[in-house]
Amino acid sequence: MRKIFVFLLCLFLSCNGYAASLINDTEVEQILSELVAPLAVAAKIPDGRLNVHIVNSDDFNAFVMGGEDVYVYTGLLTQIKSPDALQAVVAHELGHTLGGHMAQMSQRMSAEMTRAMIIQALGIGLMAIGGDPSLGAGVLAGSGGVAQQSMLAFTRDEERIADDMGVKLMIDAKLNPDGFIDVFNQMSNLTGALESRINPNIINHPLTSERLAHVREKIKHIDSEYKPTNAPTTEQRTEYELARAKLVGYLYNPSRVETMYPKSDKSVAAQYARAIARMQSGNLDDARVGTSNLIASNPENPYFYELLGDIEYQLGHYDDSIDAYEKSLSLTNTAPQIETALALVLTERRKPGDITRAIELCKRALLSEPAPLTYWVLARAYDDGRADWARAEYYHLMHQDDKAREYARRAKQALPHDSPEYIKSNDILNNGQ
């Protein structure tokens, strides 16, 4: 059976001197959303309005855009070991928003930020050769990353204010403010030697040692009766470790994965990272063994079945891949990326009923999250004018407007005028006019 190669869909657009990519993954997004939810409540952000985005960059960084969109860099996620520390980072960034430090700049940059960031998917992320879904199932192997630059610069006073407001926000959210101490200790480990040679008057952030001392003093004066009743649960801490391991396994080379998770580390997170790294490096048999061991000891974890589905797909074992994805979906509530991956394999296998099921899965995924990859798979499933409409939607989301309009025109020629796809194709043609 012909081998199917899989790669992380990773495209980059430059905009005003910077470029960036976003990672899309159900498992990572879910745990991050859970962790920041108490902060959203404390900041009086309406329920469901605080969105977490994962930026593919090794930078130790995060920022908030528009008050409701939190961007967390993979470099920060893979290095911060404590979910309390992650919450402190987000609290600090929300502190900037609550302090009004970014309002005007956020308005100017929001549209450009949206255009400059392209989604990539962990696991099964596919793009046809040449970027054209009509070319069929051929895909390339590989992954990539791009260095990020800090988006915004704040004065030293604003940073101190954001730290103060962040600590207050953590307390209002009933979280553990010691997360700030964890963050600054780790930052000090990373930059302490460098900062010792820096003149503190010529940089726009206070020195980490100064910030650490400042928050220690502030936390010292918290009411002794205070209890962080919303601090991450044991289950959330485990899930956070697995999310970190997943990012490490997918984004880093095998030697770096082995450094962070040596073979002597028998934790579930370490096994997860190593299994993913083996898959990424093409060692599929060992990856399958490692993943099967994870499932045997953790049969209720949906994302281990997702990984097994990825591996079996790459081995060309469509039946086993579909079984694994179906099991993964049975253990989750909403998982548009897994639905899309399953739909993809169904369009490859094409047994009776597979195409109908693939279309159903794509439609369900699109209701949760309109994503280029899902439209790409949907285009492969349809065999009429709706395929051209799906391609038009794909290119529209990829900001390739000429191709989007080309396929929208084709769709209109083939579709009934009262069909939803005809109307949506017309909307694409009228977009921006």
Secondary structure, 3 states (H helix, E strand, C coil): CCCCCCECCCCCEEECCEEEEEEECHHHHHHHHHHHHHHHHHCCCCCCCCEEEEECCCCCCEEEECCCEEEEEHHHHHHCCCHHHHHHHHHHHHHHHHCCCCHHHHHHHHHHHHHHEEEEECCCCCCCHHHCHHHCCCCCCECCCCCCCCCCCCCHHHHHHHHHHHHHHHHHCCCCCCHHHHHHHHHHHHHHHHHCCCCHHHCCCCCHHHHHHHHHHHHHCCCCCCCCCCCCCHHHHHHHHHHHHHHHHHHCCHHHHHHHCCCCCCCHHHHHHHHHHHHHCCCHHHHHHHHHHHHHHCCCCHHHHHHHHHHHHHCCCHHHHHHHHHHHHHCCCCCHHHHHHHHHHHHHHCCCCHHHHHHHHHHHHHHHCCCHHHHHHHHHHCCCHHHHHHHHHHHHHCCCHHHHHHHHHHHHHHCCCCCHHHHHHHHHHHCCC
